[in-house]
Amino acid sequence: MNKFLKLIGIFGFSSIAFANYAQDKPTIEPIKTESSQPTEDMFIDDIVKKTLIEDKRLMAVQPIREADVVWEKRIQRVIDTREKLNLPFRSQESNLFTAFRKMIDAGDLTAFSSDDFKLILSKEEVEKKMSSTDTLEDFNPDTYEQVIKIVKNEINWENINSYRIKEVWYFDKQRSRMDVRILGIAPIYASPKDIESGIPPSPLFWIYYPQAREALSKVRTFNDDNDVAPMTYSDIFDERVFTSYIYKRSNVLDYRLKDFFVPDPDDTENLAGIDMLLYSDKIKNELLNFEHDLWEY
């Protein structure tokens, strides 16, 4: 009997000691191997996973006082994405129109109906502008009847051939230099029905660039000189890595350049268009020479 009680005591003491040891024993982390890595970290389309674009911080623009701006001129430009320098806007991986669309859907950008940035467009209104509905007749093989279907056609980014830029050129007396700030960007589009009716392309919506600058700094685009140092769309606009022609300059009648050069119906050589491009280059030279004309040598 005594031996039996001793065995029970020894067993109980051992169970308590083992339980205390199990509680005090540190948790052993599982050994991580290549097979336990996430798939997106194992299979990357590069020699290293690049996160410089996502991690970089955008430098704020130079603050300006109203008293320091002694001269300014409002300019609207047109960027033709089919030109060689502007091909990054048509990148297959990250084109500007798709980036705008994703940012508007995510609520990161606000779309406006005009270039004065007063009337805000809702997501439903923007979606309506970027898609159209058609009615088609289809044949039902089960009932042998004609069925009318409503088809939704979304705008293909490849049909966005140009963007309109609204900017302000100004002279800052504090820094004694000429500078430019972009105010808005608008994709230009004309539907096939508009083209058949002779309606020219028009802006789908306007994006306020000071608001979009931070979001565009996270969208990488193609750099033709170096694949390891990609640019972002904020780099393209801030460094002005694009070519364009002037569409409008602020004037008392609010005329566009093409309103000054009305084409002749008998003109087969498009002389009015050539004159408009020459006048656009003249305005560019005036803006560039304005700063130099303020100084004497």
Backbone bond lengths (Angstrom), bond angles and torsions (degrees), N, CA, C in turn:
res aa  C-N    CA-C-N  psi(-1)  N-CA   C-N-CA  omega(-1)  CA-C   N-CA-C  phi
1 M - - - 1.485 - - 1.514 110.91 -
2 N 1.325 115.65 -43.48 1.462 119.26 178.96 1.520 111.48 -63.69
3 K 1.346 115.03 -39.28 1.467 118.21 178.68 1.525 110.98 -63.46
4 F 1.320 116.34 -37.76 1.459 120.96 179.80 1.534 111.41 -64.66
5 L 1.345 116.15 -42.45 1.459 120.22 178.03 1.527 111.28 -65.65
6 K 1.313 116.97 -37.87 1.465 120.46 178.20 1.527 110.47 -63.76
7 L 1.350 116.70 -40.95 1.463 119.64 179.58 1.540 111.07 -64.07
8 I 1.344 114.94 -40.49 1.480 117.97 178.59 1.525 110.55 -64.54
9 G 1.329 118.54 -39.97 1.468 121.37 179.24 1.511 111.80 -65.44
10 I 1.318 115.67 -42.80 1.475 118.88 179.70 1.522 110.80 -64.10
11 F 1.342 116.49 -41.15 1.467 120.51 179.80 1.533 111.28 -64.77
12 G 1.337 116.42 -41.79 1.460 119.70 179.32 1.515 111.69 -66.06
13 F 1.307 118.11 -42.72 1.471 121.42 178.42 1.531 110.82 -62.86
14 S 1.325 116.28 -38.72 1.463 120.05 179.07 1.515 111.08 -66.10
15 S 1.336 117.38 -39.20 1.470 120.70 -179.56 1.521 110.76 -65.72
16 I 1.370 116.44 -40.74 1.466 119.73 179.34 1.518 110.72 -66.45
17 A 1.335 117.03 -41.76 1.461 120.57 179.72 1.521 111.48 -64.44
18 F 1.341 116.21 -39.80 1.465 119.51 179.84 1.523 111.28 -67.74
19 A 1.346 116.11 -38.15 1.465 119.88 178.64 1.520 110.76 -64.80
20 N 1.352 117.18 -42.51 1.467 120.08 177.38 1.519 111.53 -64.27
21 Y 1.318 116.94 -38.23 1.471 120.42 178.43 1.522 111.44 -66.09
22 A 1.341 114.92 -38.87 1.469 118.61 179.75 1.520 110.79 -65.85
23 Q 1.372 116.33 -33.80 1.463 118.72 179.42 1.521 111.61 -73.97
24 D 1.325 116.72 -37.68 1.463 120.37 -177.90 1.511 113.11 -82.38
25 K 1.325 118.08 -13.74 1.469 120.38 -176.86 1.525 109.74 -69.88
26 P 1.327 118.28 127.50 1.465 119.93 -179.79 1.520 112.11 -66.14
27 T 1.351 114.39 147.94 1.458 119.94 179.87 1.532 109.69 -73.63
28 I 1.294 117.19 130.17 1.458 122.43 -179.18 1.520 108.83 -91.75
29 E 1.340 116.01 120.65 1.455 120.72 179.05 1.516 109.73 -70.55
30 P 1.331 116.92 140.71 1.471 118.54 177.69 1.523 110.65 -67.17
31 I 1.291 115.46 143.94 1.462 121.49 179.96 1.528 109.11 -73.87
32 K 1.343 115.34 125.38 1.451 120.44 -179.54 1.519 109.94 -89.18
33 T 1.281 115.54 131.06 1.464 122.24 178.24 1.523 109.22 -120.88
34 E 1.324 116.86 179.02 1.454 120.44 -179.96 1.524 111.44 -63.16
35 S 1.330 116.01 -32.40 1.460 119.36 -179.22 1.520 112.49 -70.21
36 S 1.364 117.90 -20.06 1.457 120.89 -179.76 1.518 113.13 -91.87
37 Q 1.326 118.64 -1.64 1.456 121.68 179.00 1.524 110.05 -74.58
38 P 1.337 117.65 148.32 1.466 119.72 175.57 1.524 111.13 -60.89
39 T 1.308 115.19 150.90 1.460 119.84 -176.37 1.521 111.46 -63.01
40 E 1.362 116.88 -37.80 1.460 119.02 -177.97 1.520 112.39 -68.25
41 D 1.356 117.24 -20.35 1.455 120.03 176.77 1.530 112.29 -88.26
42 M 1.306 117.39 -21.46 1.465 120.91 -179.09 1.518 111.93 -85.94
43 F 1.330 116.96 -41.24 1.460 121.74 -174.62 1.523 108.74 -113.16
44 I 1.307 117.65 98.24 1.463 123.34 178.66 1.519 108.29 -122.13
45 D 1.304 114.97 145.33 1.464 120.87 -178.30 1.524 109.97 -85.17
46 D 1.326 115.51 54.16 1.457 121.11 -179.93 1.521 108.16 -171.79
47 I 1.343 116.47 177.21 1.461 119.82 177.30 1.519 111.71 -85.85
48 V 1.334 117.10 -15.15 1.455 122.19 177.96 1.524 108.00 -155.34
49 K 1.333 116.11 149.34 1.456 120.46 178.33 1.527 109.43 -75.81
50 K 1.326 116.31 121.02 1.458 121.71 -174.37 1.522 110.28 -99.36
51 T 1.317 115.29 125.13 1.467 121.60 -179.11 1.531 112.12 -129.16
52 L 1.330 117.03 15.71 1.465 118.98 -177.36 1.522 111.44 -64.55
53 I 1.333 117.03 -38.57 1.463 120.09 -178.90 1.523 110.71 -65.85
54 E 1.343 116.68 -41.89 1.464 119.89 -178.08 1.521 112.12 -71.82
55 D 1.342 117.39 -29.73 1.463 120.34 -174.02 1.526 113.68 -94.42
56 K 1.317 117.89 -15.14 1.467 118.78 -174.38 1.520 111.24 -72.48
57 R 1.308 115.50 153.44 1.464 122.47 178.89 1.516 109.33 -106.26
58 L 1.318 115.67 134.38 1.458 121.25 -177.30 1.523 110.04 -83.24
59 M 1.313 115.68 131.81 1.462 119.97 179.08 1.529 109.94 -75.59
60 A 1.303 116.00 134.30 1.465 120.77 -179.51 1.523 110.46 -69.85
61 V 1.322 116.00 153.36 1.455 120.87 179.16 1.520 110.11 -74.40
62 Q 1.315 115.17 159.41 1.457 121.53 -179.93 1.533 109.99 -67.79
63 P 1.322 118.79 123.66 1.473 119.68 178.15 1.528 110.63 -67.23
64 I 1.329 115.84 146.73 1.462 122.16 -176.40 1.527 109.24 -127.95
65 R 1.330 115.51 137.55 1.451 120.85 172.90 1.521 109.34 -94.84
66 E 1.307 116.22 145.49 1.465 120.22 179.78 1.529 110.90 -60.91
67 A 1.329 117.07 -35.24 1.460 119.87 -178.47 1.519 112.72 -68.72
68 D 1.341 117.97 -20.35 1.459 120.72 -178.52 1.522 112.61 -85.43
69 V 1.328 118.29 -15.32 1.463 121.70 179.10 1.520 108.06 -88.73
70 V 1.322 116.28 106.83 1.465 121.14 -177.05 1.522 112.35 -102.02
71 W 1.328 117.71 -10.62 1.467 120.90 178.65 1.520 108.27 -158.54
72 E 1.330 116.39 139.24 1.465 120.22 176.25 1.519 109.81 -152.66
73 K 1.331 114.44 157.94 1.460 121.92 178.51 1.524 108.24 -145.75
74 R 1.321 116.06 131.72 1.464 121.17 179.73 1.526 109.62 -90.83
75 I 1.311 115.06 131.87 1.460 122.12 -175.72 1.523 108.55 -129.68
76 Q 1.323 115.73 142.01 1.462 121.36 169.56 1.525 108.90 -119.09
77 R 1.332 115.14 130.68 1.463 121.51 -178.69 1.517 109.79 -117.57
78 V 1.314 114.91 161.36 1.453 122.07 174.41 1.520 107.78 -121.31
79 I 1.336 116.10 124.90 1.457 122.64 177.02 1.525 107.56 -100.98
80 D 1.303 116.56 114.49 1.470 121.53 176.70 1.526 107.55 -87.98
81 T 1.328 116.90 112.86 1.470 120.80 -175.26 1.519 112.70 -72.57
82 R 1.322 119.02 -7.90 1.461 121.23 179.59 1.519 112.54 -85.11
83 E 1.343 116.76 -9.40 1.454 119.42 175.56 1.526 110.27 -76.02
84 K 1.326 115.33 154.67 1.462 120.27 -170.28 1.526 112.71 -60.94
85 L 1.332 117.88 -44.87 1.463 120.64 -178.80 1.526 111.95 -67.28
86 N 1.332 117.27 -23.95 1.466 121.16 -176.69 1.521 113.31 -96.53
87 L 1.319 118.14 8.20 1.463 120.36 -178.73 1.532 113.95 -61.74
88 P 1.350 121.52 -28.40 1.475 118.87 175.05 1.524 114.35 -56.00
89 F 1.352 117.54 -24.56 1.463 119.79 176.58 1.523 111.59 -68.09
90 R 1.337 116.94 -18.17 1.458 121.76 -179.81 1.528 111.36 -108.23
91 S 1.321 117.19 25.37 1.459 121.26 -178.67 1.522 110.56 -58.80
92 Q 1.321 116.35 135.44 1.457 120.51 179.87 1.524 111.36 -66.58
93 E 1.320 117.48 -31.61 1.463 120.83 -176.49 1.524 112.48 -84.84
94 S 1.329 117.31 -42.09 1.472 119.87 -176.93 1.517 109.17 -147.99
95 N 1.332 115.79 85.18 1.457 119.89 176.21 1.518 109.84 -88.29
96 L 1.300 115.91 160.69 1.464 120.91 -172.03 1.524 111.95 -67.58
97 F 1.318 118.33 -38.64 1.462 120.39 -177.23 1.528 111.05 -65.10
98 T 1.333 117.18 -43.01 1.464 120.31 177.46 1.522 111.12 -64.39
99 A 1.349 116.97 -37.61 1.462 120.17 177.70 1.526 110.62 -63.25
100 F 1.346 117.61 -43.23 1.466 120.60 176.92 1.529 110.75 -60.38
101 R 1.299 115.53 -42.27 1.467 119.60 -176.21 1.529 111.07 -64.77
102 K 1.326 116.87 -43.33 1.472 120.12 179.80 1.523 110.86 -66.23
103 M 1.339 117.24 -39.66 1.457 120.08 -178.70 1.525 111.82 -68.13
104 I 1.338 116.84 -36.19 1.467 119.93 178.12 1.527 109.98 -68.30
105 D 1.328 116.69 -42.30 1.469 119.96 178.56 1.530 111.69 -63.74
106 A 1.342 116.14 -35.27 1.464 119.94 -179.88 1.522 112.59 -80.35
107 G 1.322 118.25 -8.02 1.456 121.28 -179.23 1.515 114.10 82.98
108 D 1.345 117.63 12.78 1.463 120.34 -179.89 1.526 112.44 -83.33
109 L 1.330 117.58 -19.97 1.461 121.54 -178.79 1.516 109.77 -126.51
110 T 1.320 114.73 153.87 1.457 122.14 175.76 1.518 108.53 -111.62
111 A 1.317 117.03 128.46 1.460 122.28 179.13 1.526 109.44 -97.90
112 F 1.326 115.80 139.89 1.460 122.52 179.89 1.521 109.25 -119.63
113 S 1.312 115.76 154.96 1.460 120.71 -177.31 1.522 112.78 -84.26
114 S 1.339 118.72 -20.75 1.458 121.69 -177.46 1.517 109.56 -142.74
115 D 1.335 114.34 173.70 1.458 119.24 -174.95 1.524 113.45 -82.57
116 D 1.328 118.35 4.06 1.461 119.29 174.19 1.529 112.01 -93.12
117 F 1.353 117.36 -3.49 1.468 123.97 173.33 1.531 111.90 57.24
118 K 1.317 116.09 45.90 1.466 120.78 179.54 1.525 112.24 -112.14
119 L 1.330 117.30 -43.64 1.459 120.93 -177.37 1.524 109.47 -95.66
120 I 1.341 116.05 113.56 1.462 122.02 -177.69 1.524 109.24 -85.27
121 L 1.321 115.84 137.38 1.460 122.00 176.15 1.529 109.38 -95.19
122 S 1.314 116.39 135.87 1.457 120.48 175.27 1.523 110.21 -76.41
123 K 1.342 115.93 168.85 1.465 119.68 178.75 1.524 110.92 -61.94
124 E 1.332 117.04 -36.70 1.458 120.28 179.14 1.525 111.15 -66.53
125 E 1.333 116.83 -39.04 1.465 119.56 178.62 1.516 111.52 -68.55
126 V 1.321 116.91 -38.57 1.465 119.60 176.99 1.522 110.69 -66.08
127 E 1.328 116.78 -41.38 1.460 120.70 178.55 1.527 110.86 -63.32
128 K 1.311 116.79 -36.72 1.458 120.49 178.11 1.522 111.34 -66.56
129 K 1.337 116.77 -35.78 1.454 120.03 178.05 1.533 112.17 -71.24
130 M 1.326 116.40 -30.40 1.462 120.23 -175.80 1.522 112.94 -94.03
131 S 1.320 117.71 10.23 1.456 120.76 177.76 1.524 108.90 -150.15
132 S 1.320 115.97 158.65 1.454 122.42 177.95 1.525 109.16 -137.15
133 T 1.320 116.41 156.03 1.455 121.81 179.88 1.523 110.02 -115.15
134 D 1.314 115.40 138.69 1.461 122.79 177.40 1.518 109.30 -127.39
135 T 1.314 115.90 150.60 1.465 121.69 175.82 1.517 108.86 -104.75
136 L 1.331 115.42 128.37 1.459 122.00 -178.77 1.519 109.44 -124.23
137 E 1.319 115.26 148.69 1.460 121.17 175.64 1.520 108.83 -97.99
138 D 1.318 115.38 125.32 1.459 121.61 -179.19 1.522 109.47 -122.10
139 F 1.321 115.72 153.88 1.462 120.88 -178.82 1.511 109.68 -101.51
140 N 1.333 116.14 126.96 1.452 122.50 178.10 1.528 108.76 -91.48
141 P 1.347 118.87 112.33 1.467 119.97 -176.69 1.513 113.61 -70.33
142 D 1.342 118.49 -17.56 1.464 120.46 -179.02 1.524 111.85 -81.44
143 T 1.325 115.95 -43.40 1.472 119.81 -177.53 1.523 112.91 -101.58
144 Y 1.351 116.94 -5.46 1.466 121.48 -179.61 1.529 111.21 56.47
145 E 1.340 114.42 41.59 1.459 120.22 179.78 1.523 110.23 -126.85
146 Q 1.317 114.44 155.35 1.450 120.79 175.05 1.526 109.38 -82.27
147 V 1.340 116.12 128.30 1.463 122.10 -178.32 1.523 108.98 -116.49
148 I 1.306 115.78 134.08 1.463 120.77 178.41 1.526 108.62 -92.40
149 K 1.324 116.49 125.20 1.459 122.27 179.96 1.520 109.67 -117.71
150 I 1.319 114.94 144.19 1.466 121.59 175.93 1.522 108.18 -101.10
151 V 1.323 116.11 120.37 1.460 122.17 -175.98 1.524 108.66 -111.41
152 K 1.333 116.03 134.45 1.464 121.57 178.43 1.521 109.09 -99.26
153 N 1.318 116.48 122.38 1.464 122.75 -179.70 1.520 109.18 -110.58
154 E 1.325 116.21 118.79 1.455 120.99 178.38 1.517 110.41 -92.04
155 I 1.323 115.66 151.49 1.462 120.81 -179.10 1.522 109.49 -68.81
156 N 1.300 116.02 129.43 1.461 121.12 175.92 1.525 108.86 -82.94
157 W 1.331 116.39 131.03 1.459 119.90 -177.65 1.525 111.95 -60.73
158 E 1.332 117.92 -23.59 1.462 120.33 179.53 1.527 111.73 -68.98
159 N 1.328 117.43 -17.16 1.468 121.15 178.07 1.526 112.21 -88.18
160 I 1.343 117.59 -2.55 1.461 120.80 174.42 1.528 107.02 -88.47
161 N 1.313 115.77 99.59 1.465 121.09 -174.31 1.518 113.59 -96.22
162 S 1.315 118.32 -8.08 1.465 119.05 -177.55 1.519 110.10 -155.97
163 Y 1.328 114.31 158.73 1.460 123.53 175.65 1.526 108.22 -130.93
164 R 1.316 115.18 145.26 1.464 119.83 176.82 1.524 108.63 -105.29
165 I 1.316 115.16 133.94 1.461 122.60 -178.20 1.528 109.21 -114.91
166 K 1.316 116.07 129.65 1.462 120.89 173.09 1.517 108.11 -108.15
167 E 1.325 116.39 125.64 1.460 121.00 -175.00 1.515 110.05 -141.38
168 V 1.327 114.88 164.82 1.463 122.31 179.68 1.521 107.82 -125.83
169 W 1.323 115.60 121.89 1.467 122.14 171.82 1.528 107.32 -94.77
170 Y 1.329 116.95 133.32 1.458 120.39 -175.70 1.538 109.31 -146.91
171 F 1.319 113.88 158.52 1.460 120.62 175.18 1.522 108.25 -110.34
172 D 1.347 115.09 122.85 1.459 122.77 -178.75 1.529 108.10 -99.14
173 K 1.327 116.94 109.85 1.469 120.13 -178.15 1.523 112.01 -71.92
174 Q 1.342 117.55 -22.01 1.459 120.13 178.24 1.525 110.69 -66.50
175 R 1.323 116.29 -40.20 1.466 120.94 178.70 1.522 112.57 -100.83
176 S 1.340 116.14 -6.58 1.466 121.85 179.41 1.530 111.59 55.56
177 R 1.308 114.88 50.88 1.456 118.79 179.90 1.525 110.60 -152.28
178 M 1.325 113.84 157.86 1.458 122.17 175.88 1.529 108.19 -89.08
179 D 1.325 116.66 139.23 1.459 120.31 -179.50 1.522 108.72 -145.26
180 V 1.347 115.60 171.63 1.458 121.60 -177.94 1.521 108.62 -140.72
181 R 1.317 116.15 143.33 1.463 123.07 175.87 1.525 108.93 -130.13
182 I 1.317 116.45 131.38 1.458 121.60 176.46 1.528 108.70 -83.80
183 L 1.332 115.95 132.10 1.460 121.16 179.72 1.522 112.64 -101.15
184 G 1.317 117.70 -40.32 1.459 119.57 -174.86 1.508 112.70 -151.33
185 I 1.340 115.13 157.38 1.460 123.66 178.05 1.517 107.69 -133.88
186 A 1.340 116.26 137.48 1.462 120.48 -179.26 1.521 109.53 -138.59
187 P 1.350 117.94 128.48 1.472 120.06 172.54 1.525 110.22 -74.82
188 I 1.326 116.60 138.37 1.463 123.14 -177.55 1.521 108.83 -104.00
189 Y 1.330 115.91 132.00 1.463 119.02 -175.73 1.520 109.71 -151.29
190 A 1.340 114.40 147.16 1.464 122.38 172.10 1.521 108.14 -135.31
191 S 1.317 116.95 127.61 1.455 120.85 -179.76 1.522 110.26 -72.31
192 P 1.329 117.70 161.55 1.478 119.25 177.37 1.525 113.20 -56.79
193 K 1.349 116.79 -35.38 1.466 119.32 177.98 1.525 110.98 -66.60
194 D 1.348 116.70 -38.68 1.461 119.55 178.26 1.524 111.10 -65.92
195 I 1.329 115.78 -38.23 1.467 119.36 179.61 1.525 110.04 -65.30
196 E 1.326 117.41 -40.97 1.459 120.24 177.75 1.523 111.80 -64.97
197 S 1.325 115.96 -33.94 1.472 119.58 -179.80 1.516 112.94 -84.13
198 G 1.334 117.54 -4.33 1.454 120.62 -179.96 1.506 114.05 82.49
199 I 1.333 117.47 15.69 1.468 120.92 178.97 1.526 108.49 -82.41
200 P 1.321 119.05 125.49 1.471 120.58 -177.86 1.522 111.59 -70.79
201 P 1.330 117.79 159.91 1.478 120.94 177.42 1.523 110.78 -62.31
202 S 1.317 115.70 150.07 1.462 121.84 -178.35 1.524 109.18 -141.65
203 P 1.333 118.41 162.20 1.472 120.72 179.43 1.521 112.04 -65.17
204 L 1.324 116.27 134.83 1.462 121.20 174.55 1.523 110.47 -73.26
205 F 1.324 116.04 -44.62 1.464 123.09 178.83 1.521 107.14 -164.57
206 W 1.314 115.72 166.39 1.457 121.73 178.80 1.526 109.38 -114.18
207 I 1.322 115.90 138.65 1.455 123.18 176.56 1.526 108.27 -112.04
208 Y 1.345 116.09 130.00 1.462 121.14 178.02 1.528 108.47 -78.38
209 Y 1.336 116.09 110.34 1.466 119.96 -170.93 1.533 113.80 -63.33
210 P 1.344 121.24 -40.86 1.476 118.36 177.09 1.521 113.39 -55.70
211 Q 1.338 117.61 -30.73 1.457 119.98 176.00 1.530 111.30 -78.14
212 A 1.336 116.66 -36.67 1.464 120.59 -175.22 1.519 112.92 -83.29
213 R 1.317 118.45 -10.45 1.467 121.02 -173.85 1.517 112.24 -61.18
214 E 1.325 117.83 -43.07 1.461 121.19 -179.78 1.525 111.12 -65.21
215 A 1.345 116.95 -43.51 1.465 119.93 -179.94 1.526 111.64 -68.24
216 L 1.326 117.41 -37.17 1.468 120.10 -179.99 1.526 111.97 -71.09
217 S 1.327 117.94 -19.70 1.464 120.37 178.02 1.521 112.18 -72.00
218 K 1.338 118.38 -9.62 1.459 122.47 178.04 1.523 112.58 -102.47
219 V 1.331 117.13 0.76 1.461 121.38 -179.44 1.524 108.11 -104.57
220 R 1.311 116.46 109.37 1.444 121.11 -177.57 1.514 110.27 -81.22
221 T 1.301 115.21 146.10 1.447 121.56 177.67 1.520 109.24 -132.27
222 F 1.297 115.64 175.99 1.457 120.29 -170.99 1.522 110.86 -78.72
223 N 1.339 115.03 136.82 1.457 122.43 174.61 1.525 107.66 -112.20
224 D 1.303 116.59 114.02 1.464 120.84 -174.11 1.518 112.30 -69.39
225 D 1.331 118.21 -19.06 1.459 120.80 -177.17 1.521 113.37 -90.60
226 N 1.344 117.30 -32.02 1.467 119.54 -173.30 1.526 108.85 -155.13
227 D 1.335 116.12 117.91 1.464 120.15 -179.70 1.523 112.46 -72.38
228 V 1.329 117.98 -24.04 1.461 120.06 -177.18 1.529 111.22 -82.20
229 A 1.317 117.56 -10.16 1.469 121.30 178.99 1.521 108.84 -124.92
230 P 1.334 117.79 71.16 1.464 119.77 -178.59 1.517 111.48 -69.30
231 M 1.327 115.04 152.07 1.452 121.15 176.45 1.521 109.42 -95.89
232 T 1.297 115.65 164.95 1.455 122.20 172.63 1.525 108.39 -113.97
233 Y 1.328 115.53 168.59 1.460 118.21 -179.13 1.527 111.76 -69.48
234 S 1.313 117.41 -27.57 1.469 118.20 174.08 1.525 110.59 -67.79
235 D 1.344 117.87 -34.40 1.459 120.69 175.18 1.526 111.04 -64.36
236 I 1.327 116.13 -41.84 1.465 119.93 -178.83 1.518 111.00 -62.25
237 F 1.338 116.84 -43.70 1.466 119.35 -177.50 1.524 111.72 -77.88
238 D 1.327 118.67 -39.89 1.464 120.48 -178.91 1.530 111.38 -69.19
239 E 1.333 117.05 -39.71 1.458 121.30 179.45 1.522 112.32 -89.52
240 R 1.347 116.35 -3.51 1.462 123.30 176.39 1.527 111.00 57.16
241 V 1.325 114.87 52.43 1.465 121.06 177.31 1.527 107.74 -91.78
242 F 1.302 116.38 66.04 1.462 121.76 177.37 1.518 108.17 -158.72
243 T 1.301 115.80 161.67 1.454 121.97 175.48 1.519 108.93 -115.86
244 S 1.312 117.05 146.84 1.461 120.84 -173.85 1.523 109.17 -158.12
245 Y 1.308 114.45 171.44 1.462 120.89 171.38 1.523 108.19 -127.65
246 I 1.318 115.96 151.40 1.466 121.11 -175.96 1.518 109.78 -77.96
247 Y 1.306 115.17 128.52 1.465 122.33 -178.13 1.528 111.59 -97.97
248 K 1.359 115.56 -31.67 1.457 118.92 -175.50 1.517 109.39 -159.02
249 R 1.318 115.80 143.00 1.457 122.13 171.93 1.522 108.06 -125.96
250 S 1.317 117.19 141.92 1.465 120.44 -176.72 1.524 110.31 -56.66
251 N 1.340 115.33 131.13 1.456 121.31 179.80 1.518 108.29 -150.90
252 V 1.314 116.53 167.28 1.459 121.25 -172.03 1.518 111.93 -68.39
253 L 1.322 118.41 -29.74 1.461 121.77 -179.47 1.525 112.56 -94.02
254 D 1.337 116.93 -0.52 1.468 122.19 -178.70 1.528 111.24 57.06
255 Y 1.339 115.36 39.91 1.462 120.87 179.09 1.522 110.35 -83.18
256 R 1.322 114.23 148.53 1.455 120.82 166.73 1.518 108.85 -87.30
257 L 1.319 116.87 166.65 1.453 118.67 -178.81 1.528 111.48 -63.08
258 K 1.313 116.79 -35.90 1.463 118.66 -178.10 1.528 111.86 -72.45
259 D 1.354 117.20 -15.01 1.455 119.11 175.41 1.524 111.60 -75.28
260 F 1.335 116.92 -21.64 1.469 120.42 177.39 1.525 111.90 -82.60
261 F 1.331 116.28 -21.14 1.463 120.28 -176.46 1.531 108.29 -122.37
262 V 1.327 114.63 82.43 1.464 120.41 -179.88 1.517 108.57 -76.39
263 P 1.349 118.16 124.61 1.466 119.13 -177.68 1.514 112.25 -68.99
264 D 1.310 114.95 145.80 1.458 122.03 176.76 1.534 108.16 -80.03
265 P 1.334 119.31 133.34 1.470 119.91 179.10 1.526 113.09 -58.54
266 D 1.331 117.37 -28.34 1.466 120.65 -179.59 1.520 112.51 -90.84
267 D 1.320 117.19 3.55 1.469 121.00 -178.50 1.524 109.33 -80.68
268 T 1.300 117.50 114.63 1.476 122.44 179.49 1.524 112.23 -100.68
269 E 1.316 117.94 -6.67 1.461 121.73 -177.53 1.534 112.64 -106.12
270 N 1.332 117.16 4.88 1.465 122.48 178.90 1.532 110.73 55.21
271 L 1.300 116.31 50.81 1.458 120.58 179.36 1.523 111.32 -67.08
272 A 1.317 116.93 -32.19 1.464 119.54 178.85 1.530 110.71 -63.85
273 G 1.329 116.99 -39.86 1.465 119.81 177.43 1.512 112.39 -65.45
274 I 1.329 116.85 -37.63 1.473 120.42 177.73 1.523 110.20 -66.55
275 D 1.333 116.86 -42.18 1.461 120.28 177.87 1.526 111.26 -62.50
276 M 1.332 116.56 -37.17 1.451 120.16 179.52 1.529 110.96 -65.48
277 L 1.338 118.09 -41.58 1.462 121.04 177.99 1.523 111.14 -66.50
278 L 1.330 117.26 -38.01 1.463 120.15 178.06 1.534 110.47 -65.95
279 Y 1.326 116.41 -39.19 1.463 119.16 178.07 1.533 110.82 -68.94
280 S 1.319 116.63 -32.92 1.465 120.53 175.26 1.527 110.63 -62.57
281 D 1.336 117.17 -44.48 1.465 120.07 176.90 1.526 111.38 -64.43
282 K 1.327 117.25 -33.33 1.460 120.27 177.82 1.531 110.81 -63.99
283 I 1.331 116.70 -42.30 1.472 120.29 177.94 1.527 110.47 -64.09
284 K 1.336 117.60 -40.15 1.463 121.04 177.79 1.521 110.91 -59.09
285 N 1.335 116.19 -45.03 1.464 119.82 -179.75 1.521 111.40 -66.21
286 E 1.331 117.48 -35.56 1.463 119.89 177.95 1.524 111.03 -64.91
287 L 1.329 117.00 -38.70 1.463 120.11 178.48 1.525 111.65 -67.27
288 L 1.327 116.12 -39.21 1.458 119.36 -179.41 1.517 112.41 -73.42
289 N 1.324 116.66 -31.58 1.471 120.23 -177.66 1.524 112.59 -87.07
290 F 1.321 117.69 -11.56 1.457 120.15 -176.67 1.530 110.93 -60.90
291 E 1.324 115.59 -45.76 1.462 119.04 -178.70 1.525 111.37 -65.10
292 H 1.335 117.17 -41.58 1.464 119.99 -178.69 1.522 112.12 -67.58
293 D 1.324 116.98 -30.89 1.465 119.67 -179.14 1.523 112.83 -72.79
294 L 1.338 117.36 -11.26 1.466 119.77 178.97 1.521 112.70 -80.61
295 W 1.329 116.16 -13.57 1.463 120.30 -174.93 1.528 110.38 -111.12
296 E 1.313 115.07 155.33 1.463 121.26 176.25 1.520 108.29 -116.44
297 Y 1.307 116.27 138.58 1.470 121.11 -178.50 1.525 109.47 -119.53
